[in-house]
């Protein structure tokens, strides 16, 4: 009796082959023949799951990359400032697999600049990340006097830090060191908190006064 094939596992196998190919040779090098060679699957098998359409394979792989990034479990601390640091460390590529996936995402983001099909999904992901950083930073600075304009600038600084880690890792032959990422983010948050005065507690009114 032939062994039953798991379609989801096969599609994931194809996506991993695409990611490896992008990391090695760039997004525009991806072809069904190269995917076949890397995955060990016949081109006919790939077409069985995606049709005779490389574009469908590429779109599916982008979805896999985004889902993997979103599904990382950060186990965030209860302290708001520490949560911000842990989130940045979480998304920074500090393992070889994360480095390869980051390279693929960077290349998809560049392509999305002129490709409407990819642009929408990439923009949504970027917007979600920016909102998460802003929300966490707001909580981390809840005990500080800071207006909305300043909060926006500081959140933009942290987002730029994330983007820098992402691009730097994509151009590097090795993953980032987690200790380095954590140190940079921790120092940045310390500087941000120190730039704004503590929020004073409102005086408690006494009965009969």
C-alpha angles and dihedrals in degrees: 000000000000117000114257113246119222106225093203091053091049092051090048088051090054092047091052090051090052091049091050091048093050091048091051103038111004135264096281091058092067115115133157089252092054091046089051092051093049098042098040089231123128115248087242090059091051090050089050090063100034107020123236090310125110089187090065090053091051093048091049092050092052088053090051092051093051093045093051091051092049094046097057106118108226098185087212121210123248091241110090096217091048090049090058092052092046092051092054091046089049094057096040111098104247100154132056093249092049089048092055092046090048091052089053092048092049090052092048089050091052091049090047090064089077101017114083094194093060096031097074096052094043092048092050091052093048091049092050091051092049092050092049092052092047092049093049092045091051089056091046090054097041090113092050132081104245131145126221095259092054091045089053091052094048092048088050089052092054092046089051088051090054091048090049092052089049096050093040091053092047090056095044126086091222137046120262118266110251092216091056093049092048093048093050093048094044092051091048092051091047089054092047094050092046092054093066128058121243116266110249119230114245111250114260113240116230122224113262096020 
